[in-house]
Amino acid sequence: MSDEIASTPQDVTVRETPIELTQFIKFAGLAESGGAAKQLVAEGSVLLNGAVETRKRKQLVAGDKVTVAGRTIVVRVR
């Protein structure tokens, strides 16, 4: 993946919000499992709207931006 693609936010559509941060990380493909998503959050490796987020059960709403390892995903609702 090129740096340009990695830095361009991508939309991920969910059926409804709110959705828990770790569920969204797994659903968006930023982590291979729920356990891996929880670990990323606990380590402080997840940014929510540009700030480090360490609350695993944080509820996301449409428009929130989640960044992991330089890849940004935007919450969208179907």
ABEGO torsion letter per residue (X at the ends): XBAAAAABBBBBBBABOBBBAAAAAAAAGABABAAAAAAAAAAGABBBGGBBBABAABBBBBGBBBBBGGBBBBBBBX
